[in-house]
């Protein structure tokens, strides 16, 4: 997936300024596809050059403020991309290599770093649970909301498994480190 396709998706949902898009992105797609605000602005310019989006000056806004909307070519590109097959991502986590190094050369004192990561996973899980409570506690849900909830559930399942696994890793490492 490219950042452009993530941005097209957000703009199909709601045309907006680059700043608004970056803020919305951080609160939604940004949970599973990270991009800096600078990257977003750069890609918006490229997408406009490709004829996928069009910007218009916002009247009454600050000077130079533009709102972006998806053009038919952008919608066609999003549909083309969505129809492509894609393989699941492979795990790429340097902590797995550090664990292998620990196994190969002896205790490296990794338990504290795993404890720090555990707090991060617990915080992310807490954030996801707050979103779940706030946005998906009423039924029935529209099809769009059901899909958004399905995506959130994937994040919840991932963080729950990481919390459980990280606790197991800490217990094993602390047992090793105490000998």
Buried (B, 14 or more C-beta within 10 A) or exposed (E): EEBBBBBBBBBEEEBBBBBBBBBBBBEBBBBEBEBEBEBBEEBBEEBBEEEBBBBEEBEEEEEEBBBBBBBEBBBEBBEEBEEEEEEEEEEEEEBEEBBEEBEEEEEBEBBEBBBEBBEEBBEBBEEBBEBBEEEBEEEEBEEEBEEBBEBBEEBBEBBBEBBEEBBEBBEEBBEBBEE
